[in-house]
Amino acid sequence: MDHEQKQIELERRRRRGARLLAAGKKQAEVARRLSVTRTTVARWEAARREGGVEALRRPARFGRPRKLSDEQCEQLVQALKTGALAAGFSTELWTLPRIALLIRQRFSVSLTDSAVWRLLRALGWSVQRPTGQARQRDEQAIRTWKARRWPTLKKSQRDRAE
């Protein structure tokens, strides 16, 4: 069930609860029938009394509004696509603190790393881990080190333990 369907189902449950309450059912019975807490049913009842059944409709959006506008989000995506070097960083690696700094510099909005993470996910971006191998990696030097130097290091560690 996707988010939209879940919200529709929750609204149906609130309306059903309101109908049961209007029919004279006790809050405890409504809570039991709909598998919710009595506090939830009390909140529904208060909303229904104050604003009618319309007060039980699902809100257009839950939670705190985004700090960046749609236009700013588009600008951010373009800046990310352009690359970290173009944004003035020393490497191409985007990190959450770097993105937070970019947002602060371009839009005068401060976001925590976790808020940046949520924003990126909402924009359809995901974690991409670097491969962890340097481009200038010298395979021959690595083999030589493993064959000559590593055995002496291992031996000296064993000797220290004795």
BELFENHU-V806716 format. One record per pair of residues at least 24 apart in sequence whose C-alpha atoms are under 10 Angstrom apart, sorted by sequence separation. I is the first residue (numbers start at 1). J is the second residue. D is the distance in Angstrom with one decimal. If there is no record, write none. Layout:
i & j & d
I & J & D
I & J & D
//
This chain:
i & j & d
17 & 41 & 7.2
21 & 45 & 7.4
79 & 103 & 9.8
96 & 120 & 9.4
14 & 40 & 9.3
18 & 44 & 7.0
22 & 48 & 9.5
76 & 102 & 8.4
14 & 41 & 8.3
17 & 44 & 7.7
18 & 45 & 6.7
21 & 48 & 9.7
76 & 103 & 7.4
79 & 106 & 9.8
17 & 45 & 8.5
75 & 103 & 9.9
15 & 44 & 8.8
18 & 47 & 9.5
14 & 44 & 6.8
18 & 48 & 7.0
73 & 103 & 9.6
76 & 106 & 8.6
14 & 45 & 9.4
18 & 49 & 9.7
72 & 103 & 9.2
75 & 106 & 9.2
76 & 107 & 9.3
75 & 107 & 9.7
95 & 127 & 9.6
15 & 48 & 9.3
94 & 127 & 9.8
14 & 48 & 9.7
18 & 52 & 9.2
19 & 53 & 9.0
72 & 106 & 9.0
94 & 128 & 9.4
18 & 53 & 7.3
68 & 103 & 9.0
72 & 107 & 7.5
93 & 128 & 9.7
93 & 129 & 9.4
93 & 130 & 8.2
15 & 53 & 7.0
18 & 56 & 8.4
69 & 107 & 9.9
14 & 53 & 9.1
15 & 54 & 9.1
17 & 56 & 9.9
68 & 107 & 7.9
15 & 55 & 9.7
67 & 107 & 9.6
68 & 108 & 9.9
14 & 55 & 9.9
15 & 56 & 6.6
68 & 109 & 7.8
14 & 56 & 6.3
15 & 57 & 8.1
67 & 109 & 7.1
13 & 56 & 9.6
14 & 57 & 8.1
67 & 110 & 8.9
77 & 120 & 8.9
12 & 56 & 9.1
14 & 58 & 9.3
67 & 111 & 8.6
76 & 120 & 9.7
11 & 56 & 6.8
12 & 57 & 8.7
10 & 56 & 9.7
11 & 57 & 5.9
12 & 58 & 9.4
73 & 119 & 8.8
77 & 123 & 8.0
10 & 57 & 9.3
11 & 58 & 5.8
73 & 120 & 9.4
76 & 123 & 9.8
77 & 124 & 9.9
10 & 58 & 8.0
11 & 59 & 9.5
67 & 115 & 9.9
77 & 125 & 9.1
8 & 57 & 9.0
9 & 58 & 9.8
66 & 115 & 9.7
74 & 123 & 9.0
7 & 57 & 9.7
8 & 58 & 7.4
73 & 123 & 7.8
7 & 58 & 6.9
68 & 119 & 9.2
7 & 59 & 9.2
67 & 119 & 9.6
66 & 119 & 8.4
//
